[in-house]
Amino acid sequence: MRTAMVAMQVQGITPGARVALLINNAVASMPFDFACAKAGVNRVLLHYPIQGGS
């Protein structure tokens, strides 16, 4: 979690900024969710349709 928070700060993402995420809403994304909260960043989830075989 701390690594993600520091990485956002190094990239110039400041508190109050919006960060778009293209990530599944699953347990694996929770560290990033907490890092955003700790850094004061608003996360914005992007929706992409799940499509069956093409």
MODELLER restraints for C-alpha pairs under 7 A, 6 or more apart:
rsr = mdl.restraints
at = mdl.atoms
rsr.add(forms.Gaussian(group=physical.xy_distance, feature=features.Distance(at['CA:1:A'], at['CA:31:A']), mean=5.11, stdev=0.5))
rsr.add(forms.Gaussian(group=physical.xy_distance, feature=features.Distance(at['CA:1:A'], at['CA:32:A']), mean=6.39, stdev=0.5))
rsr.add(forms.Gaussian(group=physical.xy_distance, feature=features.Distance(at['CA:1:A'], at['CA:34:A']), mean=6.72, stdev=0.5))
rsr.add(forms.Gaussian(group=physical.xy_distance, feature=features.Distance(at['CA:1:A'], at['CA:35:A']), mean=5.15, stdev=0.5))
rsr.add(forms.Gaussian(group=physical.xy_distance, feature=features.Distance(at['CA:2:A'], at['CA:35:A']), mean=6.56, stdev=0.5))
rsr.add(forms.Gaussian(group=physical.xy_distance, feature=features.Distance(at['CA:4:A'], at['CA:32:A']), mean=6.55, stdev=0.5))
rsr.add(forms.Gaussian(group=physical.xy_distance, feature=features.Distance(at['CA:4:A'], at['CA:35:A']), mean=6.05, stdev=0.5))
rsr.add(forms.Gaussian(group=physical.xy_distance, feature=features.Distance(at['CA:5:A'], at['CA:35:A']), mean=5.01, stdev=0.5))
rsr.add(forms.Gaussian(group=physical.xy_distance, feature=features.Distance(at['CA:5:A'], at['CA:36:A']), mean=6.73, stdev=0.5))
rsr.add(forms.Gaussian(group=physical.xy_distance, feature=features.Distance(at['CA:5:A'], at['CA:39:A']), mean=5.94, stdev=0.5))
rsr.add(forms.Gaussian(group=physical.xy_distance, feature=features.Distance(at['CA:15:A'], at['CA:39:A']), mean=6.05, stdev=0.5))
rsr.add(forms.Gaussian(group=physical.xy_distance, feature=features.Distance(at['CA:15:A'], at['CA:40:A']), mean=4.52, stdev=0.5))
rsr.add(forms.Gaussian(group=physical.xy_distance, feature=features.Distance(at['CA:15:A'], at['CA:41:A']), mean=5.10, stdev=0.5))
rsr.add(forms.Gaussian(group=physical.xy_distance, feature=features.Distance(at['CA:16:A'], at['CA:40:A']), mean=5.89, stdev=0.5))
rsr.add(forms.Gaussian(group=physical.xy_distance, feature=features.Distance(at['CA:16:A'], at['CA:41:A']), mean=5.16, stdev=0.5))
rsr.add(forms.Gaussian(group=physical.xy_distance, feature=features.Distance(at['CA:16:A'], at['CA:42:A']), mean=6.31, stdev=0.5))
rsr.add(forms.Gaussian(group=physical.xy_distance, feature=features.Distance(at['CA:17:A'], at['CA:41:A']), mean=5.33, stdev=0.5))
rsr.add(forms.Gaussian(group=physical.xy_distance, feature=features.Distance(at['CA:17:A'], at['CA:42:A']), mean=6.09, stdev=0.5))
rsr.add(forms.Gaussian(group=physical.xy_distance, feature=features.Distance(at['CA:18:A'], at['CA:41:A']), mean=6.00, stdev=0.5))
rsr.add(forms.Gaussian(group=physical.xy_distance, feature=features.Distance(at['CA:18:A'], at['CA:42:A']), mean=4.71, stdev=0.5))
rsr.add(forms.Gaussian(group=physical.xy_distance, feature=features.Distance(at['CA:18:A'], at['CA:43:A']), mean=5.75, stdev=0.5))
rsr.add(forms.Gaussian(group=physical.xy_distance, feature=features.Distance(at['CA:18:A'], at['CA:44:A']), mean=6.63, stdev=0.5))
rsr.add(forms.Gaussian(group=physical.xy_distance, feature=features.Distance(at['CA:19:A'], at['CA:41:A']), mean=6.95, stdev=0.5))
rsr.add(forms.Gaussian(group=physical.xy_distance, feature=features.Distance(at['CA:19:A'], at['CA:42:A']), mean=6.18, stdev=0.5))
rsr.add(forms.Gaussian(group=physical.xy_distance, feature=features.Distance(at['CA:19:A'], at['CA:43:A']), mean=4.89, stdev=0.5))
rsr.add(forms.Gaussian(group=physical.xy_distance, feature=features.Distance(at['CA:19:A'], at['CA:44:A']), mean=5.84, stdev=0.5))
rsr.add(forms.Gaussian(group=physical.xy_distance, feature=features.Distance(at['CA:20:A'], at['CA:43:A']), mean=5.99, stdev=0.5))
rsr.add(forms.Gaussian(group=physical.xy_distance, feature=features.Distance(at['CA:20:A'], at['CA:44:A']), mean=4.65, stdev=0.5))
rsr.add(forms.Gaussian(group=physical.xy_distance, feature=features.Distance(at['CA:20:A'], at['CA:45:A']), mean=5.84, stdev=0.5))
rsr.add(forms.Gaussian(group=physical.xy_distance, feature=features.Distance(at['CA:20:A'], at['CA:46:A']), mean=6.56, stdev=0.5))
rsr.add(forms.Gaussian(group=physical.xy_distance, feature=features.Distance(at['CA:21:A'], at['CA:43:A']), mean=6.89, stdev=0.5))
rsr.add(forms.Gaussian(group=physical.xy_distance, feature=features.Distance(at['CA:21:A'], at['CA:44:A']), mean=6.02, stdev=0.5))
rsr.add(forms.Gaussian(group=physical.xy_distance, feature=features.Distance(at['CA:21:A'], at['CA:45:A']), mean=4.98, stdev=0.5))
rsr.add(forms.Gaussian(group=physical.xy_distance, feature=features.Distance(at['CA:21:A'], at['CA:46:A']), mean=5.90, stdev=0.5))
rsr.add(forms.Gaussian(group=physical.xy_distance, feature=features.Distance(at['CA:22:A'], at['CA:45:A']), mean=6.32, stdev=0.5))
rsr.add(forms.Gaussian(group=physical.xy_distance, feature=features.Distance(at['CA:22:A'], at['CA:46:A']), mean=5.33, stdev=0.5))
rsr.add(forms.Gaussian(group=physical.xy_distance, feature=features.Distance(at['CA:36:A'], at['CA:42:A']), mean=6.64, stdev=0.5))
rsr.add(forms.Gaussian(group=physical.xy_distance, feature=features.Distance(at['CA:36:A'], at['CA:43:A']), mean=6.63, stdev=0.5))
